[in-house]
Amino acid sequence: MGLVFSHRFCHIRSVFAHTLNGSLIVSYSVTLFIQCIVDAIYPEVGEAMVRLFSKLGVAMAYPEDQTCCGQPAFNSGFRIEAKKAARRFIEIFESAETIVCPSGSCVNMVRNHYPELFKNEPPWQDRAHRVAAKTFEFSEFLVDVLKRKDVGASFDGKVTYHESCHLLRGIGVSRQPRTLIANVKNIEFIEMPDADRCCGFGGAFSVKYADISTAILSDKIQSIEATGADVVVGCDMGCLMNIQGMLSKKGSSVRVMHLAELLAR
């Protein structure tokens, strides 16, 4: 875990350091928590986040020994295995000043379920609470911590937004992505009907209950296409991967894009 993104992270950071030629004013320092699906399948999302943070003067660290946060095991009922992953995560990240992740789903795991996992182990629960308190989702960090609504991005096209379940219901993030999208120059932002309805992914849910998942996803695709948007933006690549799968199968011209990719333009 971490090899694909780690290589690209070091390259991007060095390119920006050379380009800026020492003119960068550091405004904040963060440690990047890059979830599995971005590291293994969509490293370009992590790259976009690095480019944007570099532009905004955010200093970054990337622990190369980070692994899965344990969410897949936790959601499947394997609490012992999830607890092992959680312990490792805490040990790696507890010295960080601020932790930022481009996934509401993984942040929800750390923030809400780590303390639950260690409810019978007070010392570990205390450590879990401390890590949870300084772990932020990408858009949440930009708007609520950095106080940035306009990051200088520009995009010519029609965009709609899909609200991921864990992002919205787990950690209560809804306003922040919309604020950032609305401030992108030249963009036409179109609200999606039932934007907060599930896309049917849910990790293992889409495998165990494929028929139900497909029916839910079909409704989501109809909502996306009803907007006439060129791009559907989201904050979780699991959802966007699921959505892109059906869009591609239908031969739709609508593309998916993580918020970080939109804002790094």
PAMARVEX-418045 format. One record per residue (C-alpha): x, y, z; residue in three letters; residue number from 1. Coordinates in pm, 1 decimal. Each point is the difference from the previous one (the first is absolute). Example, Ala and Ser with C-alpha at 12.3 -4.5 7.8 and 13.67 -1.06 7.14 Angstrom:
<nugus>
X:1230.0&Y:-450.0&Z:780.0&aa:ALA&i:1;
X:137.0&Y:344.0&Z:-66.0&aa:SER&i:2;
</nugus>
This chain:
<nugus>
X:0.0&Y:0.0&Z:0.0&aa:MET&i:1;
X:127.4&Y:344.3&Z:-79.2&aa:GLY&i:2;
X:253.8&Y:-85.2&Z:-270.5&aa:LEU&i:3;
X:-189.9&Y:137.2&Z:-301.0&aa:VAL&i:4;
X:-101.9&Y:328.2&Z:157.4&aa:PHE&i:5;
X:321.4&Y:39.6&Z:198.7&aa:SER&i:6;
X:209.3&Y:8.1&Z:-317.9&aa:HIS&i:7;
X:-230.4&Y:254.9&Z:-165.8&aa:ARG&i:8;
X:-30.3&Y:208.9&Z:316.2&aa:PHE&i:9;
X:377.4&Y:43.2&Z:25.8&aa:CYS&i:10;
X:24.0&Y:93.5&Z:-368.8&aa:HIS&i:11;
X:-283.9&Y:254.6&Z:12.9&aa:ILE&i:12;
X:127.0&Y:159.8&Z:318.0&aa:ARG&i:13;
X:348.4&Y:40.3&Z:-148.0&aa:SER&i:14;
X:-141.5&Y:149.8&Z:-321.9&aa:VAL&i:15;
X:-199.3&Y:258.3&Z:194.1&aa:PHE&i:16;
X:292.5&Y:83.3&Z:224.5&aa:ALA&i:17;
X:213.1&Y:66.1&Z:-309.3&aa:HIS&i:18;
X:-274.4&Y:196.1&Z:-178.2&aa:THR&i:19;
X:-73.1&Y:224.0&Z:294.7&aa:LEU&i:20;
X:373.6&Y:51.0&Z:55.7&aa:ASN&i:21;
X:-33.4&Y:60.7&Z:371.1&aa:GLY&i:22;
X:-284.1&Y:250.0&Z:-31.6&aa:SER&i:23;
X:-250.8&Y:-227.9&Z:174.4&aa:LEU&i:24;
X:-137.3&Y:136.9&Z:327.2&aa:ILE&i:25;
X:-102.3&Y:-292.7&Z:218.1&aa:VAL&i:26;
X:-347.2&Y:59.5&Z:145.5&aa:SER&i:27;
X:-59.4&Y:-339.3&Z:162.2&aa:TYR&i:28;
X:152.6&Y:-343.8&Z:43.6&aa:SER&i:29;
X:-190.3&Y:-321.7&Z:-65.2&aa:VAL&i:30;
X:62.5&Y:-372.4&Z:-14.0&aa:THR&i:31;
X:-165.3&Y:-171.9&Z:-295.1&aa:LEU&i:32;
X:-218.3&Y:-304.0&Z:59.4&aa:PHE&i:33;
X:-46.7&Y:-154.5&Z:-345.9&aa:ILE&i:34;
X:-262.8&Y:-272.6&Z:2.3&aa:GLN&i:35;
X:48.4&Y:-333.4&Z:-173.1&aa:CYS&i:36;
X:-207.2&Y:60.3&Z:-314.1&aa:ILE&i:37;
X:185.1&Y:324.1&Z:-78.5&aa:VAL&i:38;
X:342.1&Y:-150.1&Z:64.8&aa:ASP&i:39;
X:-64.6&Y:-314.8&Z:-203.9&aa:ALA&i:40;
X:-236.3&Y:113.8&Z:-278.9&aa:ILE&i:41;
X:-36.4&Y:379.4&Z:-9.8&aa:TYR&i:42;
X:333.2&Y:153.9&Z:105.5&aa:PRO&i:43;
X:-83.5&Y:303.7&Z:-215.8&aa:GLU&i:44;
X:-241.8&Y:107.7&Z:276.0&aa:VAL&i:45;
X:283.3&Y:6.9&Z:251.2&aa:GLY&i:46;
X:214.9&Y:185.1&Z:-251.7&aa:GLU&i:47;
X:-269.6&Y:264.1&Z:-44.1&aa:ALA&i:48;
X:-22.1&Y:49.2&Z:375.4&aa:MET&i:49;
X:377.3&Y:44.2&Z:21.3&aa:VAL&i:50;
X:-0.8&Y:253.1&Z:-284.8&aa:ARG&i:51;
X:-274.5&Y:203.4&Z:164.0&aa:LEU&i:52;
X:156.9&Y:-6.7&Z:346.3&aa:PHE&i:53;
X:333.0&Y:104.5&Z:-148.8&aa:SER&i:54;
X:-170.1&Y:291.5&Z:-172.4&aa:LYS&i:55;
X:-166.7&Y:104.4&Z:326.7&aa:LEU&i:56;
X:321.4&Y:-18.3&Z:199.5&aa:GLY&i:57;
X:-90.9&Y:-309.6&Z:198.6&aa:VAL&i:58;
X:303.5&Y:-201.6&Z:109.0&aa:ALA&i:59;
X:-51.7&Y:-376.2&Z:-32.1&aa:MET&i:60;
X:131.0&Y:-323.5&Z:145.3&aa:ALA&i:61;
X:-86.6&Y:-345.0&Z:-132.8&aa:TYR&i:62;
X:67.8&Y:-304.7&Z:222.8&aa:PRO&i:63;
X:97.5&Y:-270.1&Z:-246.9&aa:GLU&i:64;
X:-75.9&Y:-277.3&Z:248.6&aa:ASP&i:65;
X:-369.5&Y:87.8&Z:23.7&aa:GLN&i:66;
X:-242.7&Y:-279.3&Z:-81.4&aa:THR&i:67;
X:-376.8&Y:-52.3&Z:-8.7&aa:CYS&i:68;
X:-197.8&Y:171.8&Z:275.3&aa:CYS&i:69;
X:-196.0&Y:-323.2&Z:54.2&aa:GLY&i:70;
X:-335.4&Y:115.9&Z:-134.6&aa:GLN&i:71;
X:-64.2&Y:-299.2&Z:-233.7&aa:PRO&i:72;
X:59.2&Y:-243.2&Z:284.9&aa:ALA&i:73;
X:-210.4&Y:208.2&Z:239.9&aa:PHE&i:74;
X:-293.4&Y:26.2&Z:-240.6&aa:ASN&i:75;
X:11.0&Y:-376.0&Z:-58.5&aa:SER&i:76;
X:-15.4&Y:-77.7&Z:371.4&aa:GLY&i:77;
X:364.4&Y:-94.1&Z:53.1&aa:PHE&i:78;
X:60.0&Y:217.1&Z:305.0&aa:ARG&i:79;
X:320.6&Y:-172.7&Z:116.4&aa:ILE&i:80;
X:163.7&Y:54.3&Z:-338.1&aa:GLU&i:81;
X:-131.7&Y:357.4&Z:-16.3&aa:ALA&i:82;
X:146.4&Y:69.4&Z:342.1&aa:LYS&i:83;
X:344.7&Y:-116.9&Z:-116.2&aa:LYS&i:84;
X:-14.0&Y:242.1&Z:-292.2&aa:ALA&i:85;
X:-123.8&Y:278.2&Z:229.3&aa:ALA&i:86;
X:288.9&Y:-51.1&Z:244.1&aa:ARG&i:87;
X:250.0&Y:23.9&Z:-283.5&aa:ARG&i:88;
X:-166.4&Y:313.0&Z:-135.6&aa:PHE&i:89;
X:4.2&Y:167.4&Z:339.9&aa:ILE&i:90;
X:366.0&Y:-84.3&Z:56.6&aa:GLU&i:91;
X:95.5&Y:145.3&Z:-339.5&aa:ILE&i:92;
X:-212.7&Y:315.5&Z:9.2&aa:PHE&i:93;
X:-26.8&Y:102.1&Z:365.7&aa:GLU&i:94;
X:306.5&Y:224.8&Z:-19.2&aa:SER&i:95;
X:-149.6&Y:198.0&Z:-291.8&aa:ALA&i:96;
X:-116.4&Y:356.5&Z:49.9&aa:GLU&i:97;
X:-294.1&Y:-30.9&Z:-241.1&aa:THR&i:98;
X:-106.9&Y:-298.8&Z:-212.5&aa:ILE&i:99;
X:-177.6&Y:53.8&Z:-332.8&aa:VAL&i:100;
X:-163.1&Y:-265.6&Z:-216.9&aa:CYS&i:101;
X:-182.7&Y:25.9&Z:-336.5&aa:PRO&i:102;
X:-274.7&Y:-235.2&Z:121.4&aa:SER&i:103;
X:-289.8&Y:66.4&Z:232.5&aa:GLY&i:104;
X:-49.2&Y:-373.7&Z:38.9&aa:SER&i:105;
X:345.8&Y:-60.1&Z:145.2&aa:CYS&i:106;
X:-16.0&Y:311.3&Z:217.5&aa:VAL&i:107;
X:-331.3&Y:-125.7&Z:136.2&aa:ASN&i:108;
X:171.8&Y:-326.0&Z:93.1&aa:MET&i:109;
X:278.0&Y:175.2&Z:191.0&aa:VAL&i:110;
X:-215.8&Y:267.1&Z:159.8&aa:ARG&i:111;
X:-305.6&Y:-201.7&Z:99.4&aa:ASN&i:112;
X:90.5&Y:-368.1&Z:7.6&aa:HIS&i:113;
X:352.2&Y:-6.3&Z:145.4&aa:TYR&i:114;
X:-122.9&Y:119.2&Z:341.9&aa:PRO&i:115;
X:-277.0&Y:-259.9&Z:-22.7&aa:GLU&i:116;
X:246.6&Y:-280.1&Z:-75.5&aa:LEU&i:117;
X:197.6&Y:76.9&Z:314.7&aa:PHE&i:118;
X:-290.0&Y:66.7&Z:236.6&aa:LYS&i:119;
X:127.3&Y:-270.4&Z:238.6&aa:ASN&i:120;
X:363.9&Y:112.5&Z:-21.9&aa:GLU&i:121;
X:18.1&Y:350.2&Z:154.9&aa:PRO&i:122;
X:367.7&Y:72.6&Z:-83.3&aa:PRO&i:123;
X:-53.7&Y:-86.5&Z:-367.1&aa:TRP&i:124;
X:-333.8&Y:177.5&Z:-9.3&aa:GLN&i:125;
X:167.4&Y:318.8&Z:125.1&aa:ASP&i:126;
X:257.6&Y:-28.0&Z:-276.8&aa:ARG&i:127;
X:-277.8&Y:-66.2&Z:-253.0&aa:ALA&i:128;
X:-188.4&Y:311.4&Z:111.8&aa:HIS&i:129;
X:311.4&Y:215.9&Z:-36.1&aa:ARG&i:130;
X:66.3&Y:-124.8&Z:-353.5&aa:VAL&i:131;
X:-368.4&Y:32.5&Z:-94.0&aa:ALA&i:132;
X:-10.5&Y:363.3&Z:114.3&aa:ALA&i:133;
X:270.3&Y:103.7&Z:-245.3&aa:LYS&i:134;
X:-112.4&Y:-203.7&Z:-302.1&aa:THR&i:135;
X:-180.2&Y:194.7&Z:-273.9&aa:PHE&i:136;
X:-153.9&Y:-72.2&Z:-337.4&aa:GLU&i:137;
X:155.0&Y:200.0&Z:-286.6&aa:PHE&i:138;
X:-279.7&Y:253.5&Z:-62.6&aa:SER&i:139;
X:-68.1&Y:34.6&Z:371.2&aa:GLU&i:140;
X:363.8&Y:91.3&Z:60.5&aa:PHE&i:141;
X:4.9&Y:257.8&Z:-279.1&aa:LEU&i:142;
X:-317.0&Y:182.6&Z:104.8&aa:VAL&i:143;
X:-14.1&Y:-45.3&Z:377.4&aa:ASP&i:144;
X:368.6&Y:-4.9&Z:92.7&aa:VAL&i:145;
X:179.1&Y:196.5&Z:-271.9&aa:LEU&i:146;
X:-304.2&Y:225.9&Z:-46.0&aa:LYS&i:147;
X:32.7&Y:-18.3&Z:-378.1&aa:ARG&i:148;
X:-309.6&Y:14.2&Z:-218.1&aa:LYS&i:149;
X:171.1&Y:100.0&Z:-323.7&aa:ASP&i:150;
X:324.0&Y:-183.9&Z:-79.5&aa:VAL&i:151;
X:50.6&Y:158.9&Z:-340.1&aa:GLY&i:152;
X:-129.2&Y:-293.7&Z:-206.2&aa:ALA&i:153;
X:-160.6&Y:37.7&Z:-342.0&aa:SER&i:154;
X:-215.0&Y:-240.3&Z:-200.5&aa:PHE&i:155;
X:-204.9&Y:55.7&Z:-316.1&aa:ASP&i:156;
X:-297.6&Y:-231.5&Z:16.2&aa:GLY&i:157;
X:-312.9&Y:-117.3&Z:177.5&aa:LYS&i:158;
X:54.8&Y:-180.2&Z:328.4&aa:VAL&i:159;
X:-228.7&Y:-176.0&Z:245.1&aa:THR&i:160;
X:81.3&Y:-139.4&Z:344.1&aa:TYR&i:161;
X:-62.9&Y:-341.5&Z:161.1&aa:HIS&i:162;
X:-14.9&Y:-14.2&Z:379.1&aa:GLU&i:163;
X:162.0&Y:-314.0&Z:141.8&aa:SER&i:164;
X:-185.4&Y:-165.4&Z:287.9&aa:CYS&i:165;
X:284.1&Y:-12.8&Z:254.0&aa:HIS&i:166;
X:111.7&Y:351.3&Z:-87.8&aa:LEU&i:167;
X:-347.4&Y:143.7&Z:53.4&aa:LEU&i:168;
X:-149.4&Y:-220.6&Z:268.3&aa:ARG&i:169;
X:316.8&Y:-114.0&Z:171.3&aa:GLY&i:170;
X:194.8&Y:324.2&Z:39.6&aa:ILE&i:171;
X:-258.3&Y:258.3&Z:-105.0&aa:GLY&i:172;
X:187.5&Y:147.1&Z:-296.8&aa:VAL&i:173;
X:-229.0&Y:146.8&Z:-266.8&aa:SER&i:174;
X:42.5&Y:375.7&Z:-12.6&aa:ARG&i:175;
X:377.4&Y:-6.6&Z:-46.6&aa:GLN&i:176;
X:26.5&Y:-179.0&Z:-338.3&aa:PRO&i:177;
X:-281.4&Y:208.6&Z:-143.6&aa:ARG&i:178;
X:165.8&Y:320.4&Z:118.4&aa:THR&i:179;
X:326.2&Y:-95.8&Z:-170.0&aa:LEU&i:180;
X:-171.0&Y:-105.8&Z:-324.2&aa:ILE&i:181;
X:-208.1&Y:316.9&Z:-14.7&aa:ALA&i:182;
X:315.4&Y:211.5&Z:18.0&aa:ASN&i:183;
X:174.1&Y:-167.0&Z:-294.2&aa:VAL&i:184;
X:32.8&Y:254.4&Z:-280.5&aa:LYS&i:185;
X:-205.0&Y:-50.0&Z:-318.4&aa:ASN&i:186;
X:-182.2&Y:-301.7&Z:139.7&aa:ILE&i:187;
X:-372.1&Y:-65.4&Z:-34.9&aa:GLU&i:188;
X:-106.8&Y:-181.2&Z:316.1&aa:PHE&i:189;
X:-328.9&Y:-189.2&Z:-28.6&aa:ILE&i:190;
X:-153.8&Y:-160.1&Z:309.1&aa:GLU&i:191;
X:-91.3&Y:-364.5&Z:-50.4&aa:MET&i:192;
X:-347.8&Y:-125.7&Z:94.2&aa:PRO&i:193;
X:33.3&Y:-218.1&Z:310.8&aa:ASP&i:194;
X:370.7&Y:73.0&Z:20.2&aa:ALA&i:195;
X:9.1&Y:-153.4&Z:348.2&aa:ASP&i:196;
X:-136.7&Y:-338.0&Z:-108.7&aa:ARG&i:197;
X:239.4&Y:-295.5&Z:8.4&aa:CYS&i:198;
X:173.4&Y:-109.7&Z:-319.7&aa:CYS&i:199;
X:-25.3&Y:-367.0&Z:102.0&aa:GLY&i:200;
X:370.5&Y:-59.7&Z:57.9&aa:PHE&i:201;
X:52.2&Y:-51.7&Z:373.0&aa:GLY&i:202;
X:317.3&Y:-202.6&Z:-53.5&aa:GLY&i:203;
X:-85.7&Y:-365.7&Z:56.2&aa:ALA&i:204;
X:-371.7&Y:82.9&Z:-26.9&aa:PHE&i:205;
X:29.0&Y:34.6&Z:-377.5&aa:SER&i:206;
X:146.0&Y:-352.0&Z:-14.9&aa:VAL&i:207;
X:-225.7&Y:-174.9&Z:251.0&aa:LYS&i:208;
X:-318.3&Y:166.4&Z:-121.0&aa:TYR&i:209;
X:81.0&Y:67.6&Z:-365.0&aa:ALA&i:210;
X:-361.7&Y:18.3&Z:-121.7&aa:ASP&i:211;
X:-102.4&Y:253.2&Z:265.9&aa:ILE&i:212;
X:319.7&Y:196.9&Z:-55.7&aa:SER&i:213;
X:-60.4&Y:15.1&Z:-375.5&aa:THR&i:214;
X:-357.8&Y:121.1&Z:47.3&aa:ALA&i:215;
X:114.3&Y:277.6&Z:234.7&aa:ILE&i:216;
X:277.6&Y:96.8&Z:-240.4&aa:LEU&i:217;
X:-243.2&Y:14.5&Z:-294.0&aa:SER&i:218;
X:-204.0&Y:261.4&Z:185.1&aa:ASP&i:219;
X:314.7&Y:198.8&Z:72.0&aa:LYS&i:220;
X:103.8&Y:-7.6&Z:-365.9&aa:ILE&i:221;
X:-342.0&Y:132.1&Z:-101.1&aa:GLN&i:222;
X:40.3&Y:288.1&Z:244.4&aa:SER&i:223;
X:345.9&Y:80.4&Z:-137.3&aa:ILE&i:224;
X:-110.6&Y:-4.3&Z:-362.1&aa:GLU&i:225;
X:-304.6&Y:213.0&Z:80.8&aa:ALA&i:226;
X:231.7&Y:289.3&Z:86.4&aa:THR&i:227;
X:160.3&Y:10.0&Z:-345.0&aa:GLY&i:228;
X:339.2&Y:25.7&Z:169.4&aa:ALA&i:229;
X:326.4&Y:-87.8&Z:-171.8&aa:ASP&i:230;
X:159.4&Y:-112.5&Z:326.0&aa:VAL&i:231;
X:-119.7&Y:-144.0&Z:330.5&aa:VAL&i:232;
X:226.9&Y:99.5&Z:287.8&aa:VAL&i:233;
X:30.7&Y:-185.2&Z:329.0&aa:GLY&i:234;
X:225.1&Y:-34.8&Z:302.9&aa:CYS&i:235;
X:30.9&Y:-381.4&Z:13.3&aa:ASP&i:236;
X:154.6&Y:-203.8&Z:-278.3&aa:MET&i:237;
X:-192.8&Y:-312.7&Z:100.5&aa:GLY&i:238;
X:-325.9&Y:172.0&Z:-93.3&aa:CYS&i:239;
X:148.4&Y:156.9&Z:-310.4&aa:LEU&i:240;
X:145.1&Y:-331.3&Z:-118.7&aa:MET&i:241;
X:-343.0&Y:-157.9&Z:38.1&aa:ASN&i:242;
X:-172.1&Y:284.6&Z:-183.8&aa:ILE&i:243;
X:259.0&Y:3.7&Z:-278.9&aa:GLN&i:244;
X:-51.6&Y:-372.8&Z:-52.8&aa:GLY&i:245;
X:-365.6&Y:36.7&Z:-93.0&aa:MET&i:246;
X:55.4&Y:322.4&Z:-194.2&aa:LEU&i:247;
X:263.3&Y:-176.6&Z:-211.4&aa:SER&i:248;
X:-222.3&Y:-303.5&Z:-46.6&aa:LYS&i:249;
X:-275.4&Y:226.3&Z:-133.6&aa:LYS&i:250;
X:240.7&Y:180.0&Z:-230.1&aa:GLY&i:251;
X:-66.8&Y:329.4&Z:176.9&aa:SER&i:252;
X:227.2&Y:296.5&Z:-63.5&aa:SER&i:253;
X:-27.8&Y:112.2&Z:365.0&aa:VAL&i:254;
X:331.1&Y:-24.4&Z:186.3&aa:ARG&i:255;
X:71.0&Y:-38.7&Z:370.2&aa:VAL&i:256;
X:252.6&Y:218.5&Z:180.4&aa:MET&i:257;
X:117.4&Y:15.8&Z:358.6&aa:HIS&i:258;
X:-31.3&Y:344.0&Z:154.9&aa:LEU&i:259;
X:378.9&Y:19.0&Z:38.5&aa:ALA&i:260;
X:44.1&Y:-44.6&Z:-375.6&aa:GLU&i:261;
X:-248.0&Y:278.7&Z:-70.8&aa:LEU&i:262;
X:161.9&Y:240.6&Z:246.2&aa:LEU&i:263;
X:354.7&Y:-70.4&Z:-121.0&aa:ALA&i:264;
X:-84.0&Y:132.4&Z:-348.1&aa:ARG&i:265;
</nugus>
